[in-house]
Amino acid sequence: MHRLIFGKKFLESAKKLDKILKSKLKLSLGCLSLNPFHLTLHTKPLRGKLSEFYSFRLGRDYRIVFKFVSPKEIYLIKIGHRKDIYR
C-alpha cells in the first residue's frame, strides 16, 4: 500500500470539484494507494519537462498529476482539466 501526500495545489483544486467528481476522486485515490498502475486509472508517465511525473484520469476530462517520492510514497500535485493540466 502506498502513502499519499497531498500538495497544496492539489487540495485547492480538489475543493473546487463538483460532488460527482469528488466521489470519483475518493474512489480513485483508494485505488491509487493500492496499485498506482491499476487499469481503471489509466496511469501514464509524462514526457519532456514533466518526465519525472505521472498522471491518471479522473472521469473523462480531468487528470491528476503525481510523482513517486519513494517506492511507497506518492505526492499528489494537481488536479485539472486535460486541456490545462500539462501547462
CORTAVEN-V239857 format. One record per backbone hydrogen bond with DSSP energy under -1.0 kcal/mol. NH is the residue of the N-H (numbers start at 1). CO is the residue of the C=O. Records with the same first field share a line. If there is no record, write none. Layout:
BEGIN
NH = CO + CO
END
This chain:
BEGIN
2 = 33
3 = 72
5 = 74
7 = 76
11 = 7
12 = 8
13 = 9
14 = 10
15 = 11
17 = 14
22 = 18
23 = 19
24 = 20
25 = 21
26 = 22
27 = 23
28 = 24
29 = 25
30 = 26
31 = 27
32 = 28
33 = 29
34 = 30
35 = 31
38 = 35
41 = 38
44 = 55
46 = 53
50 = 47
51 = 48
53 = 50
54 = 66
55 = 44
56 = 64
57 = 41
58 = 62
62 = 58
63 = 80
64 = 56
65 = 78
66 = 54
67 = 75
69 = 73
70 = 73
73 = 70
74 = 3
75 = 67
76 = 5
77 = 65
78 = 65
80 = 63
82 = 61
84 = 81
85 = 81
87 = 84
END
